[in-house]
């Protein structure tokens, strides 16, 4: 009672609202009376009548609020769903639907301790509403659900607490179940990809210890047979294990073996397209859109990657042995694969929508001019004229659009060079010409891009200047698309007759104009008139190719440069298309004496 006045002062100031029971004096104390009523001498502030109706009802309101909060927490708490009949699975966690809030008239009933019984009525143990609860994992298929692993049997890194939700079924139940036509038991096939991945990882680990990176990218016959034997052994072992456990075996082992070998020793899903001789080019726009071009026609293939990470990993593995990188610091790469195909890949941040790649297969269906005649790319008379032009040492410019066959035509023209006195030097960004096996003296040079620091790059222009010191008789540039055009014109004008190069253009005149534009891009900054005169003196023939909508490639024009008219290069068309066939225009070439020295008598008067 000594501290009672202080409590009463705090209570009167509104700073402390203590329960009414705490304000009562102890039994037997000063100012106390039986029944808890204060004596007459007790302070007036401690009497219940002086607390006011709102303050006197505060303890009851707080007690009812606490019970109401406990009831809500109990109702929101997840519970275990009962086992379905004959399911055999474990209970699954689910959330009970929240009950509608009751009227305020039930507050007194909750305060008397009936909230627990009310919650039990909301979730009956049986009867109506039981079928609406979620079934445990595997109940719909009649399969016993996965058991929870104890502390001794738990896998490393596995989660030790919590239960499996009803929607998270076992891995074997995630794939759609296949039922027999007669309504038999379900056959679960969802674990086959996991078993294939296990075989793939096992064979990859063993091959990594037996073969190096170059053999994995371009395996020889021995390495391929060794990998094929390992895959066959792993598949047979897995099928024996599946039979002992009562599981279905892996279907189509031969197809599975081929798919695993493509993943390990090739470019994965792209390998069948690379092995198809009819496919000329492969275009990859992300993991789900892969196109193939066959016979000049583009079609959407059925190749699909699992993810963009798988596509990027395959490309990195392909260019890794070549000393190239494909990452954020080097998001663009251009490389030549061991089979001769040209690979170009671009990733983010330069490309959006995933990884993009283009693989151009250099398929030489025509190695010589007679092969081009057989494919109806040009006529026999035009082929004879071009062969005589190469032997007589005319400088040629092969022009055309993308995929029109410029490189194939250049390779066939280069094969016409013969004799030990000839020394041919080819210069390309990505090696595509295959003249070394044909010519007795041929040197193939290839440019090199700069490294990540921007150093170490060797452009085509530097290679053209260096080729002039190698005592060549002819210089062949795979493609001119920059300042190296000036060096090419210089080489043609410096006694290296019979040099050739390709350029992207829509026609013969456009090719000459574009060649002048490239030459003006050089650091020497020559006047336009001087460059035009160099072109009129250096270039003697322009061979233009095009690809028709049907996919057929053909030579559409053979144009002879005759000189200079004002500030433009002039010329005449010796062969042109007529009724879809390349025919002689009737104009005699100005360099007929040089052609006659090579054994060319000229086209017949009626044309061909």
Steps between C-alpha positions, in 0.01 A plus 500: 500500500799726532529514120128514442481879485769511231317239291181689546663822380636327188164339436324829532743663255419237236856371465442155644194287464549210734246223537248548771620194689847651543354811663337298775689495830635171625296294739578589856679814411426848619176640371380154386169339581352159437369465147767729366316821586721780628465640846350827571845643559639397164569768238197598304683458166535124557132438531343322195223748477745782441677333196228583252303255278747506207808437714325230699408308178852526352630172649210305354552653155871417501439142611239451227740647239778262601270199474371621164858534366588152624191360330591661170857372518374154574259512209769622256752238607566235226385154583562150371262377237368150568617204293294414196349149492759240384748776413774407741657848470598735777295790618536824309499854633214717394345825613157491653262756356457795732157506669272793470525735796230433756269761646594696807245303698741203498775693675376394837503134390858530376600665826362199692736268312281362221721618213680164483173313464384747235821438298441127521153544356650694208729204411304179554682172510253333270181557308432780259791704366756224534513431128590863431831473683817451293608141446850396589769453235441188295146436619350552153735244345468244777872525575645520846650841562863562591604431855668763707865422557623488853814673624714195423358447147471861389703607202774763542357846458141378517248703696430335834196696606157543355268272307438455131214703367213336321588662166869403512488140394794267478729540196365177353148642511571833328492357147159407358403143569429271206213258545439195289218497249311246710509721806787323672742637753693816432855480371710788626770610255615823661828359628641412155657848444668475838643160415626627164662797673673265745639295209611818324681633807668165563629465141608866488707460815671188368564646154642816656774293658573307179476766226619860474294802392596474132399134483169575668420768240637317196520133601674254279368154419671343802368762744149472359499122530629523854225743600237290325613192693481684833149628430378154397642348819332762720163455328518120535591535868211737561254266328619208714458708812151612392398140438611396849299786655192441285537823303449537126822490296634787295331492163687514167860456623646579156329836479596578859862408424507731200347786699750464783793484256377816328484669839852391597692507172299743288270800523216319670161553332669680208719204408235321285465818292876525463517137386222550244670566163194681365510769772703803393448738790366486857347803673440495876279769656499397863442152641161444338530631143748324274481537120673304227562599139505223242510562128463873558175455694457581867297281735437481874659184637387288793820559698434646845751560778418443865608854593709789382774383737526169313531681165764737637698213654507312168624808313770565759614141481518525119715814493707421810768291321520773234621757753180706489272617781129574522400690813399848614847637435505346151132472397567442128711232334574384146683169467560210266408156629724198433265376226534828309170653609497868594348582839380844603342552842370807683377512861377766743544791538544529122206267423167486678277199531768243574801366315509538121725295276548438129688201365577506128610165370742526212370216290700473180257340260693660215879506516558579133330693223363180338328427830334842485385422148349174620312689773375748236671794669640607162515369145783307344603790275513739794709248694746474211527878483565529876762225495684674215477829689667344807778340295566827313535688832198731499425667833149406614247632746233246606189678629163392635270496796520294818482129429515544123804272460785752472748291700413183309552678169830650622620157608413353158679785323807457719514132411563603137845630594760239408874472455799505731570859404183616681509593868161582645444677835146496643392744773178455698343590832367149545658238281252365246700458180640154446770553239800358685418135417453595132787739422867404531605834654230667706526691830185562710506799738233584754443822691482513878272718715628706789500362854309636799752782547462602134848383403634218289256540211623442144257637237471392139672818384817407687489153345465643148807718556691203637392279207673739262831399662438126454569505124148406392383488141135541602324629813150381586301682771198315631293814552572871472296722729728774624818696442677188374338573163772760438775246566324250274491755218866576560586129474305466173683799358845386612542199270298238689273421208221253548415615855141455617274606785131498594271784603136539601304684230172481311652534152825550305486881497404509868799278578740749337339790686525318830864411436577870453318584824705245693824632352413856604468377861877444521723721710684623192194711409558490125283717275191332359616554142830325571323200650263483203794491261661222704184291472472555124861384455504211751163321473435331165201268558204504741312174549164550672295222663154500647259262668150465364190467722496128427843467663692448179837675473627618164737741329289789378764713326862505379600865467818627332653829617596702193637823643401833647229738385518824689500411869333161450634157412356375172453148371294260293309185585644200320259240643152574632188309601246429229200276572664382819821395324837675481566590136763691308395855416682502163765755606860397443723546806772763472758262644442233237873474418588403856213252503613351167848447645337277760329291232161669498358542148201704608125423520312390189321760295160372607576512869460212738 
